[in-house]
Amino acid sequence: MKLANKTPADDGLFMPAEWEPHERCWMQWPSRGEVWGEQLPQAYAAYAQVARAIARFEPVSMVCRHADEPQARLACGRDIEIVPIEIDDSWARDSGPIFVADGKGGVAGVHWRFNAWGNAYQGYENDRKVGGAILEKLGMRRYDGPMNFEGGSICADGYGTLLTTGECLFNDNRNPELTRQQIEERIALYLGVRRIIWLDQGLEDDETGGHVDMIACFAGPGRVLLHMPDDHSDANYVRMRENKLRLGAARDARGQKLEIIEVLQPKINRKQPDGRRLSTSYVNFYIANGGIVMPGFDDPNDERAREIIAAAFPDREVVQVPSLTIAAGGGVIHCITQQQPKGTALA
């Protein structure tokens, strides 16, 4: 693996859209006992079910602690590649690398700084290094992103536009020494972005501090799916109404207005053991080669949300996987996955 001296933008690289062809999907096996508690066995089963669902469409590589390798192999089955690397937690979207491509079949990776969502957890030394370890295993060129940054905080359309929230990226627990302009410059240089659309807030009580992948994502050039409660008295409705206004006023990097498709919020308002709201969102799905693997929450809105997402991706098979156990850990399916674009590793 070569550590690059220049930025991805200097080398003509950019973050592709998630619907572009994938080489594989990366995941990380549940590890942190304080997150899962007595539900850790259920978390193993839930992650394995997601991995098997994605493996119907594309290869899956599951990173796990060396001590967990036999267990992960047994749970996931022979179709999932098990990759022993020491980790602290199981959120590949945030601690793993973000891949960039040159549009000509070459792929590299950005290894960002990671501080466990603003020091929400202690003991993240292994997760600070796992992105680089994955790139080293792939023999892939590595760029070091110069700020604390998580993949779940962004969504790119592959044409130079990126969605994110000010609640997350401007939080003092991430990069208090950086101005908005400095944050934007780093995103532009390391992800090949030309326009950033700043949404306001994420979900109420989202422990990531407002990750955009719980509320909005691109579903094609110029098309955005937006999480939206149908209860106007819901605290999330005020937040999403503001985000919808911002999307409606925005233009993408091509100068086009955005089509906004609302996706229902789960009807049941579930609580965590400490009384905070449990973050659940149908927008937090994984786009695979020819498929969508999306969450279900044993909720009256599960089927209606599946129909909306299926209509947004008519050329893909939609598979809904029970995800309440994963949500109890602090995220859903998009949070535990990271796509590697199709292509050859740039050396």
C-alpha positions in Angstrom: 0.0 0.0 0.0 1.3 3.4 -0.9 0.4 6.4 1.2 -0.4 9.2 -1.2 1.2 12.6 -0.9 -1.5 14.5 -2.9 -5.3 14.6 -2.3 -7.7 12.4 -4.2 -9.0 15.5 -6.1 -5.4 16.3 -7.2 -5.3 12.8 -8.7 -8.7 13.0 -10.4 -10.5 10.8 -7.9 -14.0 11.2 -6.5 -16.6 9.3 -4.4 -18.9 7.3 -6.7 -22.6 7.0 -6.1 -23.6 4.0 -4.0 -25.7 2.6 -6.9 -22.6 2.2 -9.1 -21.3 -1.4 -9.4 -19.5 -2.8 -6.4 -16.5 -5.1 -6.0 -17.8 -6.1 -2.5 -19.4 -4.9 0.7 -17.4 -4.5 3.9 -18.9 -5.2 7.4 -17.6 -5.5 11.0 -18.7 -8.1 13.4 -20.4 -7.0 16.7 -17.8 -6.5 19.3 -18.5 -3.9 22.0 -20.3 -5.5 24.9 -21.3 -2.2 26.5 -23.3 -1.4 23.3 -25.2 -4.7 23.0 -25.4 -6.0 26.6 -27.6 -9.1 26.8 -28.6 -8.6 23.2 -25.1 -9.5 21.9 -26.2 -13.0 20.7 -29.1 -11.4 18.8 -26.7 -8.8 17.3 -24.6 -11.7 15.9 -27.6 -13.2 14.3 -28.9 -9.9 12.9 -25.5 -8.9 11.4 -25.1 -12.4 9.9 -28.6 -12.1 8.3 -27.8 -8.8 6.7 -24.5 -10.2 5.4 -26.2 -13.2 3.9 -28.9 -11.0 2.3 -26.2 -8.8 0.7 -24.2 -11.8 -0.4 -27.1 -12.7 -2.7 -26.1 -9.8 -4.8 -22.3 -9.2 -4.3 -19.4 -10.5 -2.2 -19.3 -9.6 1.4 -16.1 -9.4 3.6 -16.7 -9.4 7.4 -14.0 -8.0 9.6 -13.8 -9.5 13.1 -11.5 -9.8 16.1 -9.2 -12.7 15.8 -10.9 -14.4 18.8 -14.3 -14.1 17.1 -13.3 -15.7 13.8 -14.7 -19.2 14.5 -18.0 -17.7 15.7 -18.3 -15.3 12.8 -17.5 -18.1 10.2 -20.2 -20.3 11.7 -22.8 -17.6 11.9 -22.2 -16.1 8.4 -21.7 -19.3 6.4 -19.2 -20.2 3.7 -20.3 -17.5 1.3 -19.0 -14.6 3.5 -15.3 -13.9 3.6 -14.1 -13.5 7.2 -11.2 -11.0 7.7 -9.5 -11.1 11.1 -8.5 -7.6 12.1 -8.7 -6.3 15.6 -11.6 -3.9 16.0 -13.5 -2.2 18.9 -17.0 -1.8 17.4 -19.1 -2.9 14.5 -20.0 0.2 12.4 -18.1 -0.2 9.1 -19.7 2.8 7.5 -18.0 5.1 10.1 -14.7 3.5 11.0 -13.9 1.8 7.7 -12.4 3.5 4.6 -14.3 5.6 2.1 -13.5 4.5 -1.4 -12.8 6.9 -4.3 -12.5 6.1 -8.0 -11.0 7.7 -11.1 -13.8 6.8 -13.4 -11.5 4.6 -15.5 -11.6 1.5 -13.4 -9.1 2.5 -10.7 -10.1 2.6 -7.0 -8.3 4.0 -3.9 -9.3 4.7 -0.3 -9.5 7.5 2.2 -8.7 6.7 5.8 -10.2 9.4 7.9 -9.5 10.2 11.5 -12.1 8.6 13.9 -13.0 9.5 17.5 -16.0 7.3 18.1 -18.7 9.9 17.3 -17.2 12.7 19.3 -15.8 10.4 22.1 -19.2 8.9 22.8 -17.3 5.7 23.6 -13.9 5.2 25.1 -11.5 2.6 23.7 -11.5 3.1 19.9 -7.8 2.7 19.2 -8.4 -0.3 16.9 -11.2 1.4 15.1 -9.0 4.4 14.4 -6.7 2.0 12.4 -9.1 -0.4 10.8 -9.7 1.7 7.7 -6.0 1.7 6.9 -5.7 -2.0 7.7 -8.4 -2.8 5.1 -6.7 -0.7 2.5 -3.4 -2.4 3.3 -5.0 -5.8 2.9 -6.3 -4.7 -0.5 -2.9 -3.3 -1.6 -4.8 -0.1 -2.3 -3.5 3.5 -2.4 -4.3 5.3 0.8 -5.1 8.9 1.4 -5.3 10.2 5.0 -8.3 12.4 5.5 -7.2 15.4 7.7 -10.2 15.5 10.1 -12.5 13.4 12.3 -15.1 12.2 9.8 -17.6 9.3 9.5 -19.1 7.8 6.3 -22.6 7.9 7.8 -22.4 11.7 7.9 -22.5 12.0 4.1 -24.1 10.8 0.9 -22.7 11.5 -2.6 -24.4 11.4 -5.9 -21.2 10.6 -7.9 -21.7 13.8 -9.9 -20.0 16.2 -7.5 -22.9 16.7 -5.0 -22.9 15.7 -1.4 -25.5 15.7 1.4 -24.6 16.2 5.0 -25.9 17.9 8.2 -24.6 20.9 10.1 -25.6 19.3 13.4 -23.0 16.6 12.9 -20.1 18.2 11.0 -20.2 21.5 13.0 -20.4 19.7 16.4 -17.5 20.8 18.6 -16.9 17.1 19.5 -15.6 16.4 16.0 -13.3 19.1 14.7 -13.6 22.2 17.0 -10.5 23.8 15.5 -11.9 23.9 11.9 -14.1 26.5 10.4 -17.0 25.7 8.1 -14.9 26.7 5.1 -12.0 24.4 6.2 -14.4 21.5 6.6 -15.9 22.1 3.2 -12.4 22.3 1.6 -11.4 19.0 3.1 -14.5 17.3 1.9 -14.0 18.7 -1.6 -10.4 17.7 -1.8 -10.7 14.2 -0.4 -14.1 13.1 -1.9 -14.0 15.0 -5.2 -17.1 17.1 -4.3 -18.1 20.4 -6.0 -21.2 21.2 -4.1 -22.3 20.5 -0.6 -26.0 20.6 0.4 -26.2 21.4 4.1 -29.2 20.0 5.9 -29.9 21.1 9.4 -30.5 18.4 12.0 -30.8 14.6 12.0 -33.1 12.5 14.1 -34.1 13.3 17.7 -31.8 11.4 20.1 -29.6 10.0 17.3 -26.4 9.2 19.2 -24.3 9.8 16.1 -25.2 13.5 16.5 -27.1 13.9 13.2 -25.8 11.5 10.6 -27.4 12.2 7.3 -27.8 8.5 6.4 -30.6 8.2 8.9 -32.6 10.9 7.2 -31.7 11.4 3.5 -30.0 9.8 0.6 -29.6 10.1 -3.2 -31.7 7.5 -5.1 -30.3 8.6 -8.5 -29.0 11.8 -10.1 -31.2 14.7 -8.9 -33.4 12.5 -6.7 -33.4 12.4 -2.9 -35.3 10.2 -0.5 -36.2 12.1 2.7 -37.3 10.5 6.0 -40.6 12.2 7.0 -43.0 11.6 9.9 -46.7 11.8 9.1 -47.5 13.0 12.6 -47.0 16.8 12.6 -46.6 16.8 16.4 -43.6 14.5 16.2 -40.3 16.2 17.1 -38.7 14.8 14.0 -41.4 16.4 11.8 -40.1 19.9 12.6 -36.5 18.8 11.8 -37.5 17.1 8.5 -39.7 20.0 7.4 -36.7 22.3 7.7 -34.5 19.8 5.8 -37.2 19.5 3.0 -37.2 23.3 2.7 -33.4 23.3 2.3 -33.5 20.5 -0.3 -36.2 22.3 -2.2 -34.1 25.5 -2.4 -30.9 23.6 -3.4 -29.3 22.8 -6.7 -27.0 19.9 -7.4 -23.5 20.3 -8.9 -25.1 20.2 -12.3 -27.3 23.1 -11.5 -30.5 21.0 -11.4 -33.3 21.1 -8.9 -33.8 18.1 -6.7 -36.8 15.7 -6.8 -37.8 14.9 -3.2 -39.4 11.6 -2.4 -40.7 11.3 1.2 -40.2 8.0 3.0 -42.4 7.3 5.9 -41.0 7.2 9.4 -41.8 4.0 11.3 -45.2 4.6 13.1 -44.2 3.1 16.5 -42.1 5.5 18.6 -39.8 3.0 20.5 -37.6 4.0 23.5 -34.2 2.9 24.6 -33.7 1.6 28.1 -32.6 5.0 29.3 -35.8 6.7 28.0 -34.2 8.3 24.9 -35.9 7.7 21.5 -34.7 4.7 19.5 -33.5 5.9 16.1 -35.2 3.9 13.3 -35.3 4.9 9.6 -36.2 3.1 6.4 -33.8 5.5 4.5 -30.9 3.7 6.2 -30.6 0.9 3.6 -27.8 -0.7 1.5 -27.7 -0.5 -2.3 -26.2 -3.7 -3.6 -25.5 -4.9 -7.2 -29.1 -5.5 -8.4 -30.6 -5.2 -4.9 -31.6 -3.1 -2.0 -31.3 -4.5 1.5 -33.4 -2.4 3.8 -34.6 -2.5 7.4 -37.9 -3.6 8.8 -39.0 -2.8 12.3 -42.0 -4.9 12.9 -43.9 -1.8 12.3 -47.2 -1.0 10.5 -45.3 1.2 8.0 -42.8 -1.5 7.0 -44.6 -2.6 3.8 -45.5 0.9 2.7 -41.9 2.0 3.1 -40.7 -1.0 1.1 -43.1 -0.1 -1.7 -41.8 3.5 -1.8 -38.2 2.4 -2.0 -38.9 -0.3 -4.5 -40.6 2.3 -6.7 -37.4 4.5 -6.4 -35.2 1.6 -7.5 -37.4 -0.3 -10.1 -34.4 -2.2 -11.5 -33.4 -3.7 -8.1 -34.9 -6.4 -5.9 -35.8 -5.1 -2.5 -35.1 -7.4 0.5 -36.3 -6.3 3.9 -34.4 -7.6 6.9 -35.6 -7.3 10.6 -33.4 -4.6 12.1 -34.7 -3.7 15.6 -31.8 -5.4 17.2 -29.3 -3.5 15.1 -31.1 -0.2 15.8 -30.7 -0.9 19.5 -27.0 -0.6 19.0 -27.2 2.9 17.5 -27.7 2.5 13.7 -29.3 0.4 11.0 -28.2 -1.4 7.8 -26.4 1.4 6.0 -24.5 2.1 9.2 -23.0 -1.4 9.4 -22.0 -1.6 5.7 -19.5 0.1 3.4 -19.4 -0.4 -0.4 -16.2 -0.9 -2.3 -16.6 0.3 -5.9 -15.9 -2.1 -8.8 -12.4 -1.7 -10.1 -8.7 -2.3 -9.8 -6.8 -1.1 -6.7 -4.6 1.8 -7.5 -1.1 1.2 -6.2 
